[in-house]
Amino acid sequence: MTFEAIKQSVMKFVKDEDGLTIVEYAVAGGLVTLGAVAAFITLGENVAEQITCLGNAVMGDDCAP
Protein backbone atom coordinates (compact mmCIF):
# COMPACT_ATOMS: atom_id res chain seq x y z
CA MET A 1 0.00 0.00 0.00
CA THR A 2 1.19 3.44 -0.77
CA PHE A 3 1.00 6.42 1.52
CA GLU A 4 -1.73 7.94 -0.67
CA ALA A 5 -3.88 4.80 -0.39
CA ILE A 6 -3.50 4.78 3.41
CA LYS A 7 -4.37 8.47 3.53
CA GLN A 8 -7.50 7.89 1.44
CA SER A 9 -8.55 4.98 3.66
CA VAL A 10 -8.14 7.04 6.83
CA MET A 11 -10.06 9.99 5.36
CA LYS A 12 -12.87 7.68 4.25
CA PHE A 13 -13.06 6.24 7.80
CA VAL A 14 -13.12 9.72 9.37
CA LYS A 15 -15.89 10.93 7.04
CA ASP A 16 -18.01 7.81 7.60
CA GLU A 17 -20.96 8.82 9.80
CA ASP A 18 -22.60 5.40 10.26
CA GLY A 19 -20.64 4.65 13.42
CA LEU A 20 -21.56 8.02 14.88
CA THR A 21 -25.24 7.36 14.21
CA ILE A 22 -25.07 4.07 16.11
CA VAL A 23 -23.45 5.82 19.08
CA GLU A 24 -26.14 8.52 19.02
CA TYR A 25 -28.89 5.89 19.09
CA ALA A 26 -27.18 4.10 21.98
CA VAL A 27 -26.90 7.31 24.01
CA ALA A 28 -30.52 8.25 23.28
CA GLY A 29 -31.71 4.76 24.23
CA GLY A 30 -29.76 4.92 27.48
CA LEU A 31 -31.30 8.28 28.39
CA VAL A 32 -34.82 7.04 27.65
CA THR A 33 -34.20 3.95 29.77
CA LEU A 34 -32.84 6.05 32.62
CA GLY A 35 -35.90 8.31 32.49
CA ALA A 36 -38.27 5.35 32.50
CA VAL A 37 -36.53 3.75 35.50
CA ALA A 38 -36.65 7.03 37.43
CA ALA A 39 -40.36 7.43 36.65
CA PHE A 40 -41.17 3.88 37.76
CA ILE A 41 -39.21 4.29 40.99
CA THR A 42 -41.02 7.55 41.80
CA LEU A 43 -44.41 6.12 40.88
CA GLY A 44 -43.75 2.98 42.89
CA GLU A 45 -42.96 4.96 46.03
CA ASN A 46 -46.07 7.13 45.63
CA VAL A 47 -48.33 4.15 45.00
CA ALA A 48 -46.93 2.33 48.05
CA GLU A 49 -47.65 5.39 50.21
CA GLN A 50 -51.23 5.60 48.94
CA ILE A 51 -51.87 1.90 49.55
CA THR A 52 -50.52 2.23 53.10
CA CYS A 53 -52.75 5.27 53.64
CA LEU A 54 -55.80 3.37 52.40
CA GLY A 55 -54.97 0.43 54.64
CA ASN A 56 -54.64 2.76 57.63
CA ALA A 57 -57.96 4.42 56.77
CA VAL A 58 -59.70 1.05 56.71
CA MET A 59 -58.30 0.32 60.17
CA GLY A 60 -59.62 3.69 61.41
CA ASP A 61 -56.28 5.54 61.53
CA ASP A 62 -55.60 8.89 59.91
CA CYS A 63 -53.45 9.24 56.81
CA ALA A 64 -50.40 11.29 57.71
CA PRO A 65 -49.18 13.42 54.78
C-alpha positions as CSV (number, residue, x, y, z in Angstrom):
1,M,0.0,0.0,0.0
2,T,1.2,3.4,-0.8
3,F,1.0,6.4,1.5
4,E,-1.7,7.9,-0.7
5,A,-3.9,4.8,-0.4
6,I,-3.5,4.8,3.4
7,K,-4.4,8.5,3.5
8,Q,-7.5,7.9,1.4
9,S,-8.6,5.0,3.7
10,V,-8.1,7.0,6.8
11,M,-10.1,10.0,5.4
12,K,-12.9,7.7,4.3
13,F,-13.1,6.2,7.8
14,V,-13.1,9.7,9.4
15,K,-15.9,10.9,7.0
16,D,-18.0,7.8,7.6
17,E,-21.0,8.8,9.8
18,D,-22.6,5.4,10.3
19,G,-20.6,4.6,13.4
20,L,-21.6,8.0,14.9
21,T,-25.2,7.4,14.2
22,I,-25.1,4.1,16.1
23,V,-23.5,5.8,19.1
24,E,-26.1,8.5,19.0
25,Y,-28.9,5.9,19.1
26,A,-27.2,4.1,22.0
27,V,-26.9,7.3,24.0
28,A,-30.5,8.2,23.3
29,G,-31.7,4.8,24.2
30,G,-29.8,4.9,27.5
31,L,-31.3,8.3,28.4
32,V,-34.8,7.0,27.6
33,T,-34.2,3.9,29.8
34,L,-32.8,6.0,32.6
35,G,-35.9,8.3,32.5
36,A,-38.3,5.3,32.5
37,V,-36.5,3.8,35.5
38,A,-36.7,7.0,37.4
39,A,-40.4,7.4,36.7
40,F,-41.2,3.9,37.8
41,I,-39.2,4.3,41.0
42,T,-41.0,7.5,41.8
43,L,-44.4,6.1,40.9
44,G,-43.7,3.0,42.9
45,E,-43.0,5.0,46.0
46,N,-46.1,7.1,45.6
47,V,-48.3,4.2,45.0
48,A,-46.9,2.3,48.0
49,E,-47.6,5.4,50.2
50,Q,-51.2,5.6,48.9
51,I,-51.9,1.9,49.6
52,T,-50.5,2.2,53.1
53,C,-52.7,5.3,53.6
54,L,-55.8,3.4,52.4
55,G,-55.0,0.4,54.6
56,N,-54.6,2.8,57.6
57,A,-58.0,4.4,56.8
58,V,-59.7,1.0,56.7
59,M,-58.3,0.3,60.2
60,G,-59.6,3.7,61.4
61,D,-56.3,5.5,61.5
62,D,-55.6,8.9,59.9
63,C,-53.4,9.2,56.8
64,A,-50.4,11.3,57.7
65,P,-49.2,13.4,54.8
